[in-house]
Amino acid sequence: MRIGSLNDIAAVKAQYAIPKGLDIRLAFHDKYSANRQGYGAWLVSNYDIRSGMTVLEIGCGTGSLWLGNDSIVSRCKKLILTDLSDGMIEAAKKNLGERDNIEYLKADIQALPFMDDTFDVVIANAMLYHVPDIKKGLEEVRRVLKKGGVFYCATYGEQNFTDTLAEWFKFGGEDFKPNHNFTMQNGAEKLRDSFEDITPIFYEDSLHITETEDLVEYLRSLASFKAVIELPVQRIRGILKEHTVDGAIDLPKEYGMFICR
């Protein structure tokens, strides 16, 4: 049994090439997360975005962060949404529509196509651990931020449900290396080269899964979990059944964000 690193570039590109897999994962978390506030709503609640600000989101995905947040979008002088995937850019454009103050752009955090001191706020959620050269990416964020600007970056912790699932499916040895490139445990150290004021905050949550098929679908949407995708579905169901108690599967979630100035 073999699993590619969660940082494998080909797997990452496959996983985020089209919106369908991301939509499956977002819907899964919406359905089974214990914290009913929702991670996206919690993230937005921590943003200080005031009227007339210029805002950049790197790795915008389907633009789901901004759905239902028209009041915040409307107060932005300019909101630029970027992603490496053409499919994600098109999905975000479809979800949010064409607006005078929104711009959609394909861009790489390691070489941002913007002038110095352009943005009041930069946002990067659940993507820094995929960046090949994180140091370069963070230097670019610092460069395009205005003096006094704020960088919000969200990530997961090192005691997350993916690590638990790896144990269940017996991913071990050199074939499985959990992507801990940028976590709530080590992120501050990596951010310190570019930012002086770094505040970590955690989102309290867990998963209580009552329909095993939804977890099967979730796992099969992860291109980076190659070993799971290659397993017969019945085998996946059997492994999950071993960890079902009173009709449900409980998994830890460790998520949070850094607020950087």
C-alpha positions in Angstrom: 0.0 0.0 0.0 1.4 3.3 -1.0 0.4 6.9 -0.4 2.0 10.0 -1.9 3.1 12.8 0.3 0.3 15.3 0.9 2.8 17.8 -0.5 3.2 16.0 -3.8 2.9 18.6 -6.5 1.2 16.3 -9.1 -1.3 15.2 -6.4 -2.0 18.7 -5.3 -2.7 19.8 -8.9 -5.0 16.9 -9.5 -6.8 17.5 -6.2 -7.5 21.2 -7.0 -7.8 21.0 -10.8 -11.6 21.1 -10.7 -14.1 22.3 -8.1 -16.0 19.0 -7.7 -13.6 17.5 -5.2 -13.3 20.7 -3.2 -17.1 21.0 -3.1 -17.4 17.4 -1.7 -14.9 18.2 1.1 -16.6 21.5 2.0 -20.0 19.9 2.1 -18.7 17.1 4.2 -17.3 19.5 6.8 -20.5 21.5 6.8 -22.5 18.4 7.5 -20.4 16.7 10.2 -18.5 19.4 12.0 -19.5 19.8 15.7 -18.9 23.5 15.7 -21.9 24.8 13.9 -20.5 28.3 13.4 -18.6 26.9 10.5 -14.9 27.3 9.8 -15.4 29.8 7.0 -17.7 32.0 9.1 -15.2 31.9 11.9 -12.3 32.9 9.7 -14.3 35.9 8.3 -15.3 36.9 11.8 -11.7 37.5 12.6 -11.0 39.7 9.6 -10.7 43.4 10.1 -11.8 44.7 6.6 -12.9 48.3 6.6 -14.4 50.5 3.9 -12.0 51.4 1.1 -9.5 48.6 1.7 -7.7 46.7 -1.0 -7.8 42.9 -0.3 -6.0 40.0 -1.9 -7.0 36.3 -1.4 -4.3 33.8 -2.5 -5.7 30.3 -3.3 -9.3 31.4 -3.4 -10.7 28.1 -4.6 -14.3 28.4 -5.5 -14.7 31.7 -3.7 -16.8 30.1 -1.0 -15.2 32.4 1.7 -17.1 35.4 0.3 -20.5 33.7 -0.3 -23.1 35.4 2.0 -20.6 38.1 2.9 -21.8 40.8 0.4 -21.5 43.5 3.0 -17.7 42.8 3.4 -17.2 42.5 -0.3 -19.0 45.8 -1.0 -16.8 47.7 1.4 -13.7 46.6 -0.4 -12.3 49.2 -2.8 -10.8 46.2 -4.6 -11.0 42.4 -3.9 -8.6 40.4 -6.0 -9.1 36.6 -5.9 -6.2 34.5 -7.1 -5.6 30.7 -7.6 -3.2 28.5 -9.5 -6.1 26.5 -11.0 -8.0 27.8 -14.0 -10.9 25.6 -12.9 -11.1 27.3 -9.5 -10.9 30.8 -10.9 -13.8 30.0 -13.2 -15.8 28.5 -10.3 -15.2 31.5 -8.1 -16.3 33.8 -11.0 -19.4 31.7 -11.4 -20.2 31.8 -7.7 -19.5 35.5 -7.1 -20.2 37.0 -10.5 -18.7 39.9 -12.2 -18.5 43.0 -10.0 -16.8 46.3 -10.4 -14.6 45.8 -7.3 -13.7 42.1 -7.8 -10.9 40.9 -10.0 -10.1 37.2 -10.7 -6.5 36.3 -11.6 -4.3 33.2 -11.9 -1.3 33.8 -9.8 1.5 32.0 -7.8 2.2 33.2 -4.2 5.9 32.7 -5.0 5.8 35.4 -7.7 2.9 37.7 -7.1 2.2 40.0 -10.0 1.6 43.1 -7.9 3.5 46.2 -7.0 5.1 46.7 -3.5 2.8 48.1 -0.8 -0.5 47.3 -2.7 -2.8 45.6 -0.2 -4.3 46.5 3.2 -5.2 42.8 3.8 -3.8 39.5 2.3 -5.5 36.2 3.0 -4.2 32.7 2.4 -6.3 29.8 3.8 -5.3 26.1 3.8 -2.7 26.5 1.1 0.7 27.5 2.5 1.6 23.9 3.3 1.4 23.2 -0.5 3.8 25.9 -1.5 7.2 24.5 -2.6 9.1 27.6 -1.3 7.2 28.9 1.7 9.9 31.4 2.6 9.7 32.9 -0.8 5.9 33.0 -0.7 5.8 34.7 2.6 8.4 37.3 1.4 6.1 38.0 -1.5 3.1 38.5 0.8 5.2 40.9 3.0 6.3 42.8 -0.1 2.8 43.4 -1.5 1.3 44.4 1.9 1.1 48.0 2.8 2.9 49.3 5.9 0.4 48.5 8.7 -1.3 45.8 6.6 -2.5 42.5 7.9 -1.9 38.9 6.7 -4.4 36.3 7.7 -3.3 32.7 7.0 -5.2 29.6 8.1 -3.9 26.0 8.4 -4.4 22.8 10.3 -2.6 21.3 13.3 -0.5 18.2 13.7 -3.2 16.3 15.5 -5.8 16.4 12.7 -8.2 13.8 11.4 -6.0 13.1 8.3 -3.2 11.8 10.6 -5.8 9.6 12.4 -7.1 8.2 9.1 -3.5 7.5 8.0 -3.1 5.3 11.1 -6.4 3.5 10.5 -5.4 2.7 6.9 -1.9 1.7 8.1 0.1 4.2 6.1 3.5 3.9 7.5 7.2 4.1 7.0 8.6 6.2 4.2 5.6 5.8 2.0 3.5 8.2 4.1 4.8 11.6 5.3 2.0 13.8 6.6 2.3 17.3 5.3 3.4 19.3 8.3 5.2 21.9 6.2 3.1 24.7 7.7 1.0 23.9 10.7 -0.4 25.6 13.8 2.6 24.2 15.6 5.4 25.4 13.4 3.8 28.2 11.3 4.8 31.0 13.7 8.4 30.1 13.3 8.2 30.2 9.5 6.3 33.5 9.6 8.8 35.2 11.9 11.2 35.9 9.0 8.7 38.2 7.4 6.4 39.4 10.2 7.1 40.9 13.7 3.6 40.5 15.3 2.2 37.0 14.9 -1.0 35.9 16.8 -2.2 32.3 16.6 -5.8 31.5 17.3 -7.5 28.0 17.3 -10.9 26.9 16.1 -12.4 24.3 18.4 -14.1 21.5 16.4 -14.4 17.8 15.7 -16.2 15.5 13.3 -19.1 13.2 14.2 -19.9 11.2 11.1 -23.1 9.3 11.0 -23.1 8.2 7.3 -20.0 6.2 6.4 -20.6 6.6 2.7 -20.0 10.4 3.0 -16.6 9.7 4.5 -15.8 7.2 1.7 -16.7 9.8 -0.9 -14.5 12.4 1.0 -11.5 10.1 1.1 -11.9 9.3 -2.6 -11.8 13.0 -3.4 -8.3 13.3 -2.0 -5.9 12.7 -4.9 -3.1 12.8 -2.4 -4.5 9.8 -0.6 -3.5 7.5 -3.5 -3.6 4.3 -1.5 -7.2 4.9 -0.5 -8.3 5.7 -4.1 -6.7 2.4 -5.2 -8.4 0.3 -2.6 -11.7 -1.5 -3.5 -14.6 0.5 -2.0 -15.7 -2.5 0.1 -12.3 -2.6 1.7 -12.5 1.1 2.6 -15.9 0.5 4.1 -14.6 -2.4 6.1 -11.7 -0.4 7.6 -14.1 2.4 8.5 -16.5 0.0 10.1 -13.8 -1.1 12.5 -13.8 2.4 13.9 -17.5 2.9 14.0 -19.0 3.2 17.5 -22.8 3.4 18.1 -23.3 4.1 14.4 -20.9 7.0 14.2 -17.2 7.7 13.5 -15.6 10.5 15.6 -12.5 12.2 14.4 -10.4 15.1 15.8 -10.1 18.4 13.9 -7.3 20.9 14.7 -7.6 24.1 12.7 -6.7 27.7 13.3 -5.2 30.8 11.8 -2.3 33.3 12.3 -2.9 37.0 12.3 0.3 38.7 11.1 1.4 42.3 11.1 
